[in-house]
Protein backbone atom coordinates (compact mmCIF):
# COMPACT_ATOMS: atom_id res chain seq x y z
CA UNK A 1 0.00 0.00 0.00
CA UNK A 2 2.82 2.38 0.85
CA UNK A 3 4.61 1.77 -2.43
CA UNK A 4 1.35 2.15 -4.34
CA UNK A 5 0.68 5.54 -2.71
CA UNK A 6 4.17 6.77 -3.51
CA UNK A 7 3.69 5.75 -7.14
CA UNK A 8 0.44 7.71 -7.38
CA UNK A 9 2.06 10.79 -5.87
CA UNK A 10 4.97 10.65 -8.31
CA UNK A 11 2.57 10.09 -11.20
CA UNK A 12 0.43 13.03 -10.07
CA UNK A 13 3.40 15.38 -9.94
CA UNK A 14 4.60 14.14 -13.30
CA UNK A 15 1.22 14.79 -14.93
CA UNK A 16 1.07 18.27 -13.39
CA UNK A 17 4.61 19.12 -14.52
CA UNK A 18 3.93 17.83 -18.02
CA UNK A 19 0.78 19.93 -18.13
CA UNK A 20 2.63 23.07 -17.04
CA UNK A 21 5.41 22.45 -19.57
CA UNK A 22 2.88 21.92 -22.37
CA UNK A 23 0.95 25.05 -21.34
CA UNK A 24 4.14 27.17 -21.36
CA UNK A 25 4.96 25.79 -24.82
CA UNK A 26 1.50 26.73 -26.09
CA UNK A 27 0.41 23.12 -26.56
CA UNK A 28 -2.96 23.61 -24.90
CA UNK A 29 -4.69 20.38 -25.94
CA UNK A 30 -1.77 18.35 -24.64
CA UNK A 31 -1.73 20.39 -21.43
CA UNK A 32 -5.45 19.76 -20.90
CA UNK A 33 -4.86 16.01 -21.24
CA UNK A 34 -2.11 16.10 -18.61
CA UNK A 35 -4.13 18.24 -16.21
CA UNK A 36 -7.09 15.90 -16.52
CA UNK A 37 -4.80 13.05 -15.52
CA UNK A 38 -3.52 15.10 -12.59
CA UNK A 39 -7.09 15.85 -11.49
CA UNK A 40 -7.93 12.14 -11.55
CA UNK A 41 -5.12 11.65 -9.02
CA UNK A 42 -5.90 14.75 -6.97
CA UNK A 43 -9.57 15.72 -7.53
CA UNK A 44 -9.73 18.23 -4.68
CA UNK A 45 -6.82 20.44 -5.70
CA UNK A 46 -8.12 24.00 -6.36
CA UNK A 47 -4.93 25.09 -8.12
CA UNK A 48 -5.35 22.33 -10.69
CA UNK A 49 -8.90 23.48 -11.40
CA UNK A 50 -7.68 27.08 -11.75
CA UNK A 51 -5.01 26.04 -14.25
CA UNK A 52 -7.48 23.87 -16.13
CA UNK A 53 -9.85 26.84 -16.30
CA UNK A 54 -7.09 28.96 -17.80
CA UNK A 55 -6.36 26.34 -20.44
CA UNK A 56 -10.01 25.87 -21.35
CA UNK A 57 -10.41 29.65 -21.64
CA UNK A 58 -7.58 29.77 -24.16
CA UNK A 59 -9.22 26.92 -26.04
CA UNK A 60 -12.49 28.90 -26.17
CA UNK A 61 -14.33 26.38 -23.98
CA UNK A 62 -15.83 29.08 -21.79
CA UNK A 63 -18.60 27.08 -20.13
CA UNK A 64 -16.23 24.31 -19.05
CA UNK A 65 -13.64 26.87 -17.96
CA UNK A 66 -16.13 28.70 -15.75
CA UNK A 67 -17.15 25.37 -14.19
CA UNK A 68 -13.48 24.75 -13.32
CA UNK A 69 -13.09 28.19 -11.77
CA UNK A 70 -16.26 27.74 -9.74
CA UNK A 71 -15.03 24.36 -8.53
CA UNK A 72 -11.69 25.91 -7.53
CA UNK A 73 -13.51 28.61 -5.56
CA UNK A 74 -15.75 25.99 -3.95
CA UNK A 75 -12.67 24.11 -2.77
CA UNK A 76 -10.80 27.24 -1.70
CA UNK A 77 -12.61 30.58 -1.62
CA UNK A 78 -9.28 32.41 -1.39
CA UNK A 79 -8.19 31.40 -4.90
CA UNK A 80 -7.65 34.89 -6.32
CA UNK A 81 -6.58 33.46 -9.67
CA UNK A 82 -9.85 31.57 -9.99
CA UNK A 83 -11.89 34.74 -9.40
CA UNK A 84 -9.75 36.58 -11.96
CA UNK A 85 -10.17 33.78 -14.48
CA UNK A 86 -13.92 33.69 -13.94
CA UNK A 87 -13.96 37.44 -14.49
CA UNK A 88 -12.26 37.00 -17.85
CA UNK A 89 -14.88 34.44 -18.87
CA UNK A 90 -17.70 36.84 -17.94
CA UNK A 91 -15.98 39.66 -19.82
CA UNK A 92 -15.56 37.49 -22.93
CA UNK A 93 -19.30 36.77 -22.99
CA UNK A 94 -20.04 40.49 -22.42
CA UNK A 95 -21.38 40.08 -18.88
CA UNK A 96 -19.39 43.07 -17.67
CA UNK A 97 -21.15 43.57 -14.34
CA UNK A 98 -20.48 39.97 -13.31
CA UNK A 99 -16.90 40.27 -14.56
CA UNK A 100 -16.36 43.32 -12.37
CA UNK A 101 -17.66 41.48 -9.31
CA UNK A 102 -15.26 38.60 -9.90
CA UNK A 103 -12.35 41.04 -10.37
CA UNK A 104 -13.24 42.82 -7.15
CA UNK A 105 -13.14 39.48 -5.32
CA UNK A 106 -9.66 38.85 -6.74
CA UNK A 107 -8.55 42.31 -5.63
CA UNK A 108 -9.97 41.78 -2.15
CA UNK A 109 -7.81 38.67 -1.89
CA UNK A 110 -4.66 40.65 -2.63
CA UNK A 111 -4.31 40.60 -6.41
CA UNK A 112 -2.94 43.95 -7.49
CA UNK A 113 -1.20 43.43 -10.82
CA UNK A 114 -1.44 45.35 -14.07
CA UNK A 115 -3.73 42.88 -15.81
CA UNK A 116 -6.33 43.12 -13.04
CA UNK A 117 -6.44 46.92 -13.20
CA UNK A 118 -6.62 46.71 -16.99
CA UNK A 119 -9.59 44.33 -16.96
CA UNK A 120 -11.39 46.21 -14.20
CA UNK A 121 -10.92 49.39 -16.20
CA UNK A 122 -12.21 47.71 -19.34
CA UNK A 123 -15.27 46.42 -17.48
CA UNK A 124 -16.00 49.86 -16.04
CA UNK A 125 -15.56 51.35 -19.53
CA UNK A 126 -18.03 48.88 -21.05
CA UNK A 127 -20.50 49.77 -18.28
CA UNK A 128 -19.96 53.47 -19.07
CA UNK A 129 -18.59 54.17 -15.60
CA UNK A 130 -16.04 56.55 -17.09
CA UNK A 131 -14.41 58.03 -13.94
CA UNK A 132 -13.83 54.55 -12.46
CA UNK A 133 -12.57 53.25 -15.81
CA UNK A 134 -10.15 56.16 -16.07
CA UNK A 135 -8.68 55.55 -12.62
CA UNK A 136 -8.18 51.84 -13.27
CA UNK A 137 -6.71 52.30 -16.73
CA UNK A 138 -4.40 55.04 -15.53
CA UNK A 139 -3.08 52.62 -12.90
CA UNK A 140 -2.65 49.92 -15.54
CA UNK A 141 -0.59 52.33 -17.65
CA UNK A 142 1.50 53.29 -14.63
CA UNK A 143 2.24 49.61 -13.96
CA UNK A 144 3.09 48.83 -17.59
CA UNK A 145 3.83 51.80 -19.82
CA UNK A 146 4.29 49.47 -22.80
CA UNK A 147 0.72 48.15 -22.74
CA UNK A 148 -0.66 49.97 -25.77
CA UNK A 149 -4.25 48.77 -25.30
CA UNK A 150 -4.36 50.00 -21.71
CA UNK A 151 -3.06 53.37 -22.87
CA UNK A 152 -5.49 53.42 -25.82
CA UNK A 153 -8.55 52.84 -23.63
CA UNK A 154 -7.18 55.30 -21.11
CA UNK A 155 -7.18 57.79 -23.98
CA UNK A 156 -10.80 56.95 -24.77
CA UNK A 157 -11.83 57.64 -21.17
CA UNK A 158 -9.99 60.97 -21.29
CA UNK A 159 -11.77 61.87 -24.52
CA UNK A 160 -15.15 60.91 -23.04
CA UNK A 161 -14.37 63.20 -20.13
CA UNK A 162 -13.59 66.00 -22.62
CA UNK A 163 -9.94 66.06 -21.57
CA UNK A 164 -8.95 66.35 -25.23
CA UNK A 165 -5.35 67.50 -24.82
CA UNK A 166 -4.63 64.64 -22.44
CA UNK A 167 -6.42 62.19 -24.76
CA UNK A 168 -4.25 63.33 -27.68
CA UNK A 169 -1.14 62.68 -25.60
CA UNK A 170 -2.38 59.17 -24.81
CA UNK A 171 -3.21 58.31 -28.43
CA UNK A 172 0.10 59.72 -29.65
CA UNK A 173 1.90 57.55 -27.10
CA UNK A 174 0.09 54.51 -28.51
CA UNK A 175 1.24 55.40 -32.03
CA UNK A 176 4.80 55.86 -30.77
CA UNK A 177 4.67 52.22 -29.67
CA UNK A 178 2.64 50.94 -32.62
CA UNK A 179 2.40 53.17 -35.68
CA UNK A 180 -0.09 50.72 -37.26
CA UNK A 181 -2.76 51.16 -34.57
CA UNK A 182 -5.57 52.33 -36.86
CA UNK A 183 -8.03 53.22 -34.10
CA UNK A 184 -5.47 55.40 -32.35
CA UNK A 185 -5.03 57.37 -35.60
CA UNK A 186 -8.80 57.57 -36.00
CA UNK A 187 -9.34 58.89 -32.48
CA UNK A 188 -6.59 61.46 -32.99
CA UNK A 189 -8.56 62.60 -36.03
CA UNK A 190 -11.69 62.93 -33.90
CA UNK A 191 -9.78 64.77 -31.16
CA UNK A 192 -8.22 67.29 -33.52
CA UNK A 193 -11.53 67.78 -35.33
CA UNK A 194 -13.14 68.64 -31.99
CA UNK A 195 -10.43 71.29 -31.55
CA UNK A 196 -11.13 72.62 -35.08
CA UNK A 197 -7.63 71.64 -36.18
CA UNK A 198 -8.99 70.32 -39.44
CA UNK A 199 -5.76 69.78 -41.33
CA UNK A 200 -4.36 67.54 -38.59
CA UNK A 201 -7.70 65.74 -38.33
CA UNK A 202 -7.72 65.09 -42.06
CA UNK A 203 -4.17 63.73 -41.97
CA UNK A 204 -5.08 61.26 -39.24
CA UNK A 205 -8.24 60.12 -41.02
CA UNK A 206 -6.17 59.58 -44.18
CA UNK A 207 -3.65 57.54 -42.20
CA UNK A 208 -6.43 55.46 -40.65
CA UNK A 209 -7.82 54.62 -44.09
CA UNK A 210 -4.35 53.82 -45.36
CA UNK A 211 -3.96 51.30 -42.54
CA UNK A 212 -7.55 50.03 -42.70
CA UNK A 213 -9.35 50.90 -45.95
CA UNK A 214 -12.71 49.61 -44.68
CA UNK A 215 -12.69 51.86 -41.59
CA UNK A 216 -16.07 53.44 -42.34
CA UNK A 217 -15.95 55.75 -39.32
CA UNK A 218 -12.70 57.26 -40.59
CA UNK A 219 -14.25 57.62 -44.05
CA UNK A 220 -17.20 59.45 -42.51
CA UNK A 221 -14.86 61.60 -40.41
CA UNK A 222 -12.88 62.52 -43.53
CA UNK A 223 -16.08 63.66 -45.27
CA UNK A 224 -17.03 65.77 -42.26
CA UNK A 225 -13.64 67.46 -42.17
CA UNK A 226 -13.63 68.15 -45.90
CA UNK A 227 -17.10 69.65 -45.61
CA UNK A 228 -16.02 71.86 -42.70
CA UNK A 229 -12.94 73.04 -44.61
CA UNK A 230 -15.06 74.02 -47.62
CA UNK A 231 -17.36 76.25 -45.61
N, C-alpha and C positions, 0 to 999 in steps of 0.2 A: 504493500500500500504506500509506503514511504517513497519507494523508487518511482511508483506510478505518479504520485503527486509531483515530484520533482520534474518528471518528464513533461507533465502538463504545463507547469510553470515556465519551463524553458521554451516549450512550444508557443505558449502565449506571448512571451516576450519577443520571440523570433517573428511571429506573425505581425505584432505591433511594429517592430523595427522595419520589417519589409514594407509594411503599409506606409510608414513615414518616409522611407527612402523613395518609394514609388510616387508618393504625393509630391515630394520635393522635385522629382524628375519630371513632373507633369503627366505621369502615367496614371490617370485618375481611375480608370476601370480596374486596373491591376491593384491599385491601392484599396479600392472598395472591397475587392475580393479578400485581400489580406486582413482588412479591418473586420470584415464579417467573421472570418475565422477567429480573430482575437476576441470578438464579442461572444462567440460560442463558448470560449474558454473562460471568459470573465464578463458575464452578462449584466453585472451591476456596476460597471465602471463608467462613471459619468464623462470622464475625459474621452473615452473611446467613442461615446455617442456624440460628443461635441465635434470630434474630428471627422466622424462619419457624416455628420450634418454638413460640415464644411465641404467635404468631397461631393456629396449629393447636390449641394447648391451649385458647385462648379459644373456638375453634369446636367444642370437644369431640372433635376428631380426635386422640385420645391416642396411638394406635399410630403414626400418621404423625409426630406431634410428637416422640415419643421417638426415632424414626429420625433426625429432623433434629438433635436434640441429640447423639445418638451420632456422627453424621457430623461435627458441629462439633468434638466432643472428639477424634475421629480426626484431624482436620486440625490441631487446636491443643489439646493436652491441658492448656493453662493458661486455657481459657475458663471462668472461674468462673460466668458467667451460664448457660452450657450445663449445668453440673453442677446448679445451682440449679433450672433449668427441668426437668431430668430428675427431680430430687427431687420437684417438684410433681406430675409425672405419676404417679410411684410412690405418692405420698400419695393422690392422687385415686382410684387403683385399690386402695387399702387395703393396699399393700405397704410397711408403715411401716419395716421394717428396711432395705429397699433405699433408701427415701427418705432415711433418716438417713445412710446411707453416702454418697449423693450430696451431701447438705448438708455433711457433714464435708469432702468434697473441695473444695467451694466455699469453705468457711471456711479451709482450708489454703492456698488460693490468694489469701487476703486479703479475702474478702467478710466484712463485719462489720456489716451493717445490721440494722435492726429486723425486717424481714420474715424474714431468715434465722434470727434467734433465735426468732422466733415459730413458724416452721415446724419448727425443731428441737425446740422445746419441745412442740409438738403431737404430733410423732412419738414423742418419749419418753413423753408422756402416754398415747398409744394403746398403747404397748408396756408400760405400767404401770411405767415407770422413774420413779417419782414424784419422788425427790430431784433427778434430772437435769432433769426437766420443770420443776420449780419454779425452778431456777436460770436456765434459759433464758427462761422466761416472765417472771420478775422482771426480767431484763435487757431483754426486749422492752418491758415497761411503762416501765422507766426511760428507754428511748430514745424512746418515744412514749406519753405519759400519756393521750392521747385514744383509743388503740386499745382499744375496749371489749371486744372478743373476747379480746385478749391478757390483759386484766385479769380477765375472767370465768374463763378457764381457769387463770390464776394462782390465783384464788380456789378453784377446784376442787382444785388440788394442795394448797393450804393445808388445805382441809377433809379431804382424804384423809390428811393428815399429822396430823390432829386438832388443828390450830392454828385452833380455831373462832373465836376473837375476831378474829384476823387475816383469816380467810376472810370474816367478816361485813363487815369494813371494805372488803375488795375488792369484794364483791357490792354493797354500798351505793354505792361509787364508780361502779360500772357503771350503777346506776339513776340516779345524779346526772347521768350523761351521756345515758342513754336510759331514761326512765321506763317504756317499753313492752317492756323486755327481760323476757319472761315467765320464762325459766329462771333469771335472777338473782333474781327474786322467789321462785320455787319453792325455790331453794337457800338463800335467807335463811330461808324457812319451816323447812326441814330443820335448819339451823344453830340456830335458836332453839328448835326442838323438842328437839334434843340437849342444850340447856342448861336444859330444863324451863321455858322461858319460853313457855308455851302460848298465851297471848293474842296475843303478837307473832307466833308461828308461824301461828296461825289467820288473822290479818290478812293475812299474806303469801300463804298458800294461797288465800284469797279473792281477792286481787289477781291472782294467777296465773290463776285460773279466769275472772276478769273479762276479762283480756287474751286468754286462750286457753281457751275453754270445753271443748275436748276434751283438755285436759292431764290424762290419767288418773292420772299420778303425783301431781299436786297434789290431785286428788279423793280419792285414797287417803290422802294425808297429812292432808287435812282430817278424814277419818273417824277416823284414828288420834288426832289431837289432841282431837277431840270426845269420843272414848271415854276418853282419859286425863283430861279435865276432869270427866267424870261420875263417875269413881271416887273 
